[in-house]
Amino acid sequence: MNERILIISDDEPNASFQRALDGHGFTVTVAQDADDGYERLSQLQFDLVIVNLNQPISGVALIKRIRSNLALRRLMVLTIAEWGTGQPTIALAQGADGFEPAPVDGRRLVKAVEKLLRPNMVLLTRPYTKGRLFMNERDFFNEKQETKRASFVCPHCRERNDYDVRWLTRTRKQTAPRGANEMDRARFAKSRDYMVRIDDMLACPRCRKRFEIPMSQSVVFI
């Protein structure tokens, strides 16, 4: 055992997370921000990194940065994100291996980590609470894909063009679905309609080269 875990977060529960994971045989290191965390990942070997998306832009950017580094290709990524904000969807799309909805306690975090790292556990698909599954975020939203026009300058040939950018629109259902428990209903009440950008890359019609969409906002509340 003794798998090495890095927690990247500036939240107070870090100490309780560390104690809970230490108690189950994990070796835990804590970094206070994305830059500090990435530096540690570059210098030391870890089996899993836990990224708290309380700072969504820097958190998602960090996951993308990790997945673009071939030296970190075996590193597993677990994210903690506010349910109903679209951040989990983006994190998983950028290559995160698992997601736990915030707020999370030490016991639930240990279960999520064990399911990702320990071979006798099944990969976590839905988080547990007191032996019961949370409803998935999608259970509370109607989804449809939309295309919106946006103007960008190609960084290769410097020509400006209009592009069709795909977004996923999620609108909250009128009522919580049947079977929702008290926690599910509380999460449903906090949910807001939002859009998640699907596309990250575009192809220039002039030079045919691909480039990354030059905008950091991947989630828009509506």
C-alpha positions, 0 to 999 in steps of 0.5 A, a space after each residue: 500500500 502506502 500510495 502517495 497522494 497530493 492534495 491541491 486546495 486552499 480549503 480548511 478541511 485539508 487537515 481532516 482529509 490528510 488525517 483520514 487518508 493517513 489512517 488508511 495507509 496513504 502517504 499524503 502531501 498538501 499543496 496550497 495552490 495550483 502552481 505549488 502543486 504542479 511543481 511538486 508533481 514535477 519533482 516527486 512521484 505521486 499515485 493520485 492528485 486530489 484537485 479542489 475546484 473551488 477556484 474553477 479556472 485554475 483548477 481545470 487549467 491544472 488538470 489540462 496541464 497535467 494531462 498534457 505532460 507525458 511524464 504524468 500520464 500514469 497519475 490519477 486525478 480526483 476532483 472535488 467540485 460544487 455540484 450543479 455548476 458544470 465544473 465536474 463535467 469540464 474536469 472529466 472532459 479534461 481527463 480527470 478520473 473521478 469526481 466527488 461533489 462538495 462539500 465532502 468529508 474525510 470518510 467519503 473521500 477515502 472511499 473515492 480514493 480507494 476505488 481509484 487506487 486499490 485494485 480490489 475496488 471498483 472504479 467510482 461512478 457515483 459517490 456514496 453517502 451512508 450506503 446510498 447513491 447520490 443521484 447523478 447531476 444529469 438526473 436534475 437537468 434537461 440537456 441539449 447541444 447548441 452551436 454559437 458563433 464566435 470570432 477568433 484570430 488564428 494564432 498561426 496565420 493571424 486571420 480572423 474568422 467566425 467559428 461555430 462553437 458547440 455548447 451543452 445547455 443544461 436547464 433545471 427540471 421543474 421538480 426533483 425526480 422521484 426517489 430524490 432524498 433530502 440531500 438530493 433535494 437540497 442539491 436540486 434547490 441550489 442548481 442553476 441553469 448553465 452552459 458548458 463549452 464542448 469545443 476546446 480546439 478550432 481549425 482555421 479555414 485558411 491555413 488549416 491548422 488547429 488552435 485552442 479557443 483563446 477564452 478561459 470561460 468554459 461555463 456560463 450561467 444562464 
